[in-house]
Amino acid sequence: MKPVLSFAEGRALGCLLLCGCVTTAPAPEVVSRPEPAMVCEPTRVPPVGWSELPSALAVDPKKVPIPPLALSVIKPVKTALPNGLVVYALEDHAAPLVSVRALIWAGQYDDPAPKLGIASLTADLATSGGAGPLTAEQVDELLEFHAADISGGAADEYSQVSLSVRAEDLARLFPVFADVLQRPRFQQDRFDVAVAANIEGIRRRPDRPDGLAARALNKAVFGPTTLLGRETTEATLKAITPADLKAFAARAYSPKATALLVSGDFDPALLTQLVKTHLGSWKGGERVARIYPADPKLERRVILVPKATAQAKVRIGGHGYPRRSPDEYAMRLVNTTLGAFGVGRLYKEIRDAKGLAYSASSSVSPGPTTGLFTANFDTRPEQVPQALDAALKILEAEATVSPPTTPELRQAADMTINSFAFRFDHVSKIVFEKALFDMFGYPEDYLDRYRENVSKVDGPAASEAVKKLARLQTLQIVIVGPPDKMGDLSRFGPVTTITDVEQFR
């Protein structure tokens, strides 16, 4: 057994040791001598675990030739049923999932004026208000049991009904999807909830500065009462009944107005059987006919929406280009030279050079008539005149004395062509793009020739395009912010102040 020291004994032993350290012999004298200089020589033998870089990497990366991107546009299998329904199918067995989507030529443009909101409510309630023999609650339980999801919504010109399902459950749930398209129930209690939710969203619209700016600009460019400029209100929603939704679905949801998009892990033979069995007897008329308004004649003006915000929202807008226009490719590149993140003139001048905004950008999009061009930025209210003046000068310069240069166009073309592949990084995107372009009447080879047409844009074409976009005398300038901090804005055009965007005429 080891002896155990008491506390007192341990303390005494510590003192003895300490004293012993102090009383040891003095350290020998240290004599410093000059050391020879150290010479670092590279070793030819790499350390353990390391290896020399291959000689191929000892080059300037900027001088490495990069071959052009080889990308072939994948096309879905396209078939048509005798009743007019067109099916786009593309297999992908990477995951045991299937996406089924109906793309219907019926959207918000087709709402009757006194009852704006019918298209959105129809698409929503078709998927959430019961279908065929099943109540809304039964559909919910069935989807939950199979870990599936079904949803619907309406855009300006089309509606969508989508089903996401496991591959093994496709045969069980496809009949429900078919009932949604052909036999929606529009259950009253679900209708009441949907209308209330939409009304609450409308009541909250004034709380969102970005939304105020977008709505005001849309009305200013296209006209507040046209198909492209009008908007749903609380009054128009309250005028809608479930019977209206049934009538709209019966009129607009038809096989000749619908494209069926299927992508994912499915068996083509099974899909063909399901489509013929459950959608082959679907009957209906032609696509909804539309009459689009003539392009409004615009004159430069400033539309001020008073709002107590820390950052003022500035949106400069005008006409873009119509779908299938030969101007598309030049306008896309011009827009990149103007407002692309990091490289556009608006970005470099307003953000980098002047520090007036965190970002500044522009966008251009097609439409059934003119489409929309927008330049936008957010800035401190007191800096609005300075930033707006800079933006207008950039637009004027690019349209007159300083059109896009060859390096700018080359960079814009490279960005556009290199980003093209990301439009096809998933089978559902591939199917959707093809079906949508077919619906809008684009040529069959539009996507195949897209990169070629972009690369053909030259200086003269870009100069003409920017003149059409940056028509300074017709631009609509929308500003959302506190008026008392922005000074006199009348030098940018006649000022119209609106306190209620919904009532803006």
RAJORA-V936016 format. One record per backbone hydrogen bond with DSSP energy under -0.5 kcal/mol. NH is the residue of the N-H (numbers start at 0). CO is the residue of the C=O. Records with the same first field share a line. If there is no record, write none. Layout:
NH: CO  CO
This chain:
4: 2
9: 5
10: 6
11: 7
12: 8
13: 9
14: 10
15: 11
16: 12
17: 13
18: 14
19: 15
20: 16
21: 17
22: 18
23: 20
30: 28
31: 29
39: 37
40: 38
45: 43
49: 46
56: 53
57: 54
58: 56
60: 58
62: 59
63: 60
66: 64
70: 68
72: 70
73: 71
76: 88
78: 76  86
80: 84
83: 80
85: 257
86: 78
87: 259
88: 76  86
89: 261
91: 263
96: 94
97: 164
98: 262
99: 97  162
100: 260
101: 160
102: 100  258
103: 101  158
104: 256
105: 103
107: 154
108: 155
109: 106
110: 107
114: 111
115: 112
117: 114
120: 116
121: 117
122: 118
123: 119
124: 120
125: 121
126: 122  123
127: 123
128: 124
130: 133
131: 182
133: 130
138: 134
139: 135
140: 136
141: 137
142: 138
143: 139
144: 140
145: 141
146: 143
147: 142
148: 163
150: 161
152: 159
154: 157
158: 103
159: 152
160: 101
161: 150
162: 99
163: 148
164: 97
166: 95
168: 165
169: 166
172: 168
173: 169
176: 172
177: 173
178: 174
179: 175
180: 176
181: 177
182: 178
184: 129
185: 129
186: 128
190: 186
191: 187
192: 188
193: 189
194: 190
195: 191
196: 192
197: 193
198: 194
199: 195
200: 196
201: 197
202: 198
203: 199
204: 201
206: 203
207: 204
208: 206
211: 207
212: 208
213: 209
214: 210
215: 211
216: 212
217: 213
218: 214
219: 215
220: 216
221: 217
222: 218
225: 222
228: 225
229: 225
236: 232
237: 233
238: 234
239: 236
243: 240
244: 240
245: 241
246: 242
247: 243
248: 244
249: 245
250: 246
251: 247
252: 248
253: 251
255: 284
256: 253
257: 254
258: 102
259: 85
260: 100  258
261: 87  259
262: 98
263: 89
264: 96
265: 263
267: 265
270: 266
271: 267
272: 268
273: 269
274: 270
275: 271
276: 272
277: 273
278: 274
279: 274  275
281: 278
287: 104
291: 289
297: 295
299: 472
300: 474
301: 493
302: 476
303: 301  495
304: 302  478
305: 303
306: 480
308: 306
311: 378
312: 479
313: 311  376
314: 312  477
315: 374
316: 314  475
317: 372
319: 370
320: 364
322: 366
324: 321
327: 324
330: 326
331: 327
332: 328
333: 329
334: 330
335: 331
336: 332
337: 333
338: 334
339: 335
342: 339
343: 339
344: 336
345: 337
346: 337
347: 343
348: 344
349: 345
350: 345  346
351: 346
352: 347
353: 348
354: 350
355: 349
356: 349
360: 375
361: 338
362: 373
364: 371
366: 320
371: 364
372: 317
373: 362
374: 315
375: 360
376: 313
377: 358
378: 311
380: 309
382: 379
383: 380
386: 382
387: 383
388: 384
389: 385
390: 386
391: 387
392: 388
393: 389
394: 390
395: 391
396: 392
397: 393
398: 394
399: 395  396
401: 396
408: 404
409: 405
410: 406
411: 407
412: 408
413: 409
414: 410
415: 411
416: 412
417: 413
418: 414
419: 415  416
421: 418
422: 419
423: 420
424: 421
428: 425
429: 425
430: 426
431: 427
432: 428
433: 429
434: 430
435: 431
436: 432
437: 433
438: 434
439: 435
440: 437
441: 436
445: 442
448: 444
449: 446
452: 448
453: 449
454: 450
455: 451
456: 453
461: 457
462: 458
463: 459
464: 460
465: 461
466: 462
467: 463
468: 464
469: 465
470: 468
471: 469
473: 470
474: 470
475: 316
476: 300  474
477: 314  475
478: 302
479: 312
480: 304  478
482: 480
484: 481
485: 482
486: 482
488: 486
491: 488
492: 489
493: 299
495: 301
497: 303  495
502: 499
503: 500
